[in-house]
């Protein structure tokens, strides 16, 4: 019988150094997953865009190749996130939101983050090589550009925005490269200026959110003005909408009884307008967080996918 004031631990309860080690390992594992930012894998869905527009995704071999390209980008992107966060440790600790990231918060050590990041990069490049050497070159180019951005380009006004936008474009191009689908000029214009629209909106949100502390975490925000960033966003949105409309009308077969491509313009425009509205109010939220957190964007995206898919597979 235990003496007064002493109680037996509940049956099955963990205690002692072993339990503490297990909890610590679990915390580190959870921290690595968070630092890999799986929510941002949503961006990699862009690899399905070109094959989907070409109407070849229903072929098993194409679906497998594009799926592997998606996995390759997820692994390489997560590896770069871990390496970048390890390098930006001190700057992230001064940021109002980034200080909660696992490495900045001390949940995982920079050494562990670097080790896991390098492993993810190696596996991701290996997966790309399985698909084709062309895809390996594209993914390798993405990695080199990401490294250049971390070391230098993010500190250069204009080039920092253009580089981040190019990450989206590379993903879109990779899908076509993975299955040898030719990329139309309209596709590239929509992808390029749509990416620029999103990135300029994100920078404008950071500018408004950080206030006087903006230069402490991102030097280029001291060069930009909020008006300049909004002008970029307006121009990029206008070019994106115009290019998509011209492309949709070009895709439609003459005399077709099913104008699905033309009808897809409606949800596409609503998506862009809704996104622009959210950028004014949500400020620093990342693109993937906006999409995952807003029913309006999700509804517009689903409607566009259905109508566009009908145009591709049933004839526009």
Secondary structure, DSSP 4 states (H G I P E B T S, - for coil): ---TT--PPPTT---HHHHHHHHHHHHHHHHHHHHTTGGGGGGGGGHHHHHHHHT-TTSHHHHHHHHHHHHHHHHHHHHHHHHHHHHTHHHHHTSTTGGGSTTTTTSS-HHHHHHHHHHHHHHHHHHHHHH-HHHHHHHHHHHHHHHHHHHTGGGSTTHHHHHHHHHHHHHHHHHHHHTTPPPPHHHHHHHHHHHHHHHHHHHHHHHHHHGGGHHHH-GGGGT--HHHHHHHHHHHHHHHHHHHHHHHHHHSPTT-S--HHHHHHHHHHHHHHHHHHHHHHHTT--HHHHHHH-HHHHHHHHHHHHHHHHHHHH--
